[in-house]
């Protein structure tokens, strides 16, 4: 996994067909996805329950790009090794999920994965100021985590721009997750995001058997984001 700041589209399989994850993953990758985003929720830290390490391990053979595992769980540390063994390339933990996030990020790297740190909408950018030496990715949530299909919170754009300035020239991805569509993608790209997580906006209108709409949706998001970056 090499670093560059080109726009990357990371479809969230939370919006895929749960009965056919392997085919859905292969379809979105064939249609242009750069990463595959896996939302892990515990029904405690967030009000939803999704995937455990065995499910992530089952996804892994189908992911040929980057498997980006977003842990919306608390506590995080006891699960890092299991998700690393399941095949995660990137593991992201929330600042809000435990008292020792710096140690959590160190543990993610020690497990052989890239380390991401996530911020809920109510958490200021300053919360990651002293974590950038151990982070490979910063994730700004633009909805409250827990469920797909929520509306984008435009008030987070200033925070995205602040995070972009804090990162500077460090090789750290700035990811945005929540309500990303061809309408909001230019806003987050102009603010400085380079990895865009999109769920329903990617998977709407298509299926593993008819994946062409996935490609159209991915291209629409990418073109909108890249256009905003070019204008900026």
C-alpha positions in Angstrom: 0.0 0.0 0.0 1.8 3.1 -1.3 0.9 6.7 -0.3 -0.3 9.4 -2.7 -2.9 12.2 -2.4 -4.9 11.3 -5.5 -8.7 11.1 -4.9 -9.7 7.6 -3.7 -13.2 6.3 -3.6 -13.8 3.7 -0.9 -17.3 2.1 -1.1 -18.8 1.1 2.2 -20.1 -2.5 2.0 -22.6 -1.6 4.7 -24.7 -0.6 1.7 -24.0 -3.7 -0.3 -26.2 -6.8 -0.7 -25.6 -8.7 2.6 -26.5 -12.0 0.9 -23.7 -11.7 -1.6 -20.7 -9.7 -0.2 -18.0 -11.5 -2.2 -19.7 -10.7 -5.6 -20.5 -7.1 -4.5 -16.9 -6.5 -3.5 -15.6 -7.9 -6.8 -18.1 -5.8 -8.7 -17.3 -2.4 -7.1 -13.6 -3.1 -7.5 -14.1 -4.0 -11.2 -16.1 -0.8 -11.6 -13.3 1.5 -10.2 -13.3 1.4 -6.4 -9.8 2.2 -5.0 -10.4 0.9 -1.5 -13.1 -1.3 0.2 -14.4 0.2 3.4 -15.7 -2.2 6.1 -17.8 -0.6 9.0 -17.4 -2.7 12.2 -20.0 -1.7 14.8 -20.6 -3.3 18.2 -24.1 -2.1 19.2 -22.5 -0.3 22.2 -20.2 2.5 20.9 -22.7 3.0 18.1 -26.4 1.9 17.9 -25.9 -0.8 15.3 -24.3 -4.2 15.0 -22.4 -5.4 11.9 -19.3 -7.5 11.3 -16.8 -9.4 13.5 -13.3 -10.7 12.6 -14.7 -13.9 10.9 -16.8 -11.9 8.5 -13.8 -9.6 7.7 -11.6 -12.7 7.1 -14.3 -13.9 4.7 -14.3 -10.6 2.8 -10.5 -10.6 2.5 -10.0 -13.0 -0.5 -12.4 -10.9 -2.6 -10.6 -7.6 -1.9 -7.8 -7.0 -4.3 -7.3 -3.3 -3.5 -7.1 -2.0 0.1 -9.3 -3.3 2.9 -10.1 -0.4 5.1 -11.5 -1.5 8.4 -13.3 1.2 10.5 -13.7 0.0 14.1 -16.7 1.7 15.7 -16.3 -0.3 18.8 -15.3 0.1 22.5 -13.0 -1.1 23.8 -10.8 -1.3 20.7 -7.5 -2.7 21.9 -8.6 -6.3 22.6 -9.7 -6.7 19.0 -6.8 -5.2 17.1 -4.9 -8.5 16.6 -8.0 -10.3 15.4 -8.9 -7.7 12.8 -5.2 -7.6 11.7 -5.2 -11.4 11.3 -8.5 -11.2 9.4 -6.6 -9.2 6.7 -7.2 -5.5 7.3 -4.7 -3.2 5.5 -5.9 -0.2 7.5 -7.5 -0.2 10.9 -9.1 2.9 12.2 -10.1 3.5 15.8 -12.1 6.4 17.3 -10.6 9.0 19.6 -13.8 8.7 21.7 -13.7 5.0 22.1 -11.0 4.7 24.8 -8.7 6.6 27.1 -5.4 5.7 25.4 -5.8 6.3 21.7 -2.0 6.9 21.2 -1.3 3.4 22.5 -4.1 2.1 20.3 -2.5 3.5 17.2 0.8 2.1 18.2 -0.8 -1.3 18.6 -2.4 -1.1 15.2 1.0 -0.4 13.6 2.6 -3.1 15.7 0.1 -5.6 14.3 1.3 -4.7 10.8 -1.5 -2.4 9.6 -1.8 1.2 8.7 -3.2 3.2 11.7 -6.2 5.4 11.3 -7.8 7.7 13.9 -11.4 8.8 13.6 -13.3 11.9 14.9 -17.0 12.0 15.5 -18.8 15.2 14.4 -18.8 16.7 17.9 -15.0 16.1 18.5 -12.7 19.0 17.5 -9.7 18.6 15.2 -7.4 19.4 18.0 -8.1 15.9 19.5 -5.6 14.5 16.9 -2.9 17.2 17.2 -0.6 15.0 19.3 -1.4 11.8 17.3 -0.1 12.6 13.9 3.3 11.0 14.6 1.6 7.6 14.9 -1.2 8.0 12.4 -1.4 7.0 8.7 -5.0 8.2 8.2 -7.3 10.7 9.9 -11.0 10.1 9.4 -13.5 12.9 9.8 -17.0 11.7 10.3 -19.6 13.8 8.5 -22.5 12.0 10.0 -23.0 10.6 13.4 -21.7 7.0 13.2 -24.0 4.0 13.3 -26.2 3.9 10.2 -25.7 4.4 6.5 -27.8 6.8 4.4 -27.6 9.8 6.7 -27.4 13.4 5.5 -24.0 15.1 5.2 -23.3 17.6 8.1 -21.9 20.7 6.2 -20.7 22.2 9.5 -17.8 19.6 9.4 -16.2 21.2 6.4 -14.3 23.7 8.5 -12.9 20.9 10.6 -11.8 19.0 7.5 -9.9 22.1 6.3 -8.4 22.4 9.8 -7.3 18.8 9.7 -5.8 19.3 6.3 -3.7 22.2 7.5 -2.6 20.2 10.6 -1.5 17.2 8.5 0.6 19.5 6.2 3.1 17.5 4.1 3.0 14.4 6.3 2.1 11.2 4.5 -1.3 10.9 6.1 -4.5 10.3 4.3 -7.5 12.5 5.2 -10.7 10.5 4.9 -14.3 11.6 5.0 -17.2 9.2 5.8 -20.9 10.1 5.8 -23.3 11.5 3.2 -20.7 11.6 0.4 -22.4 12.0 -3.0 -21.6 13.8 -6.2 -23.0 16.9 -4.6 -20.9 16.8 -1.4 -17.8 15.2 -2.8 -16.6 18.6 -4.3 -17.0 20.2 -0.9 -14.9 17.7 1.0 -12.3 17.5 -1.7 -12.0 21.3 -1.7 -11.6 21.2 2.0 -8.7 18.8 1.6 -10.0 15.2 1.8 -8.4 12.6 -0.4 -10.2 9.3 0.6 -14.0 9.5 0.2 -16.1 6.8 1.8 -19.5 6.4 0.1 -22.2 3.8 0.7 -25.6 4.3 -0.8 -24.3 6.8 -3.3 -22.2 4.0 -4.8 -24.5 1.0 -4.5 -27.8 2.6 -5.6 -29.3 1.4 -8.8 -27.0 -1.6 -9.4 -26.3 -5.1 -8.3 -23.5 -7.6 -8.5 -25.3 -9.0 -11.6 -25.7 -5.6 -13.1 -22.7 -3.6 -11.8 -22.6 -0.9 -14.4 -24.4 1.7 -12.2 -21.7 1.2 -9.6 -19.1 2.4 -12.1 -21.3 5.3 -13.1 -21.8 6.3 -9.4 -18.1 6.0 -8.6 -17.1 8.0 -11.7 -19.6 10.7 -10.8 -18.2 11.1 -7.3 -14.6 11.0 -8.5 -15.2 13.5 -11.3 -16.9 15.9 -8.9 -14.1 15.7 -6.3 -11.3 15.9 -8.8 -13.0 18.9 -10.5 -13.2 20.7 -7.2 -9.6 20.0 -6.5 -8.5 21.3 -10.0 -10.5 24.5 -9.5 -8.9 25.0 -6.0 
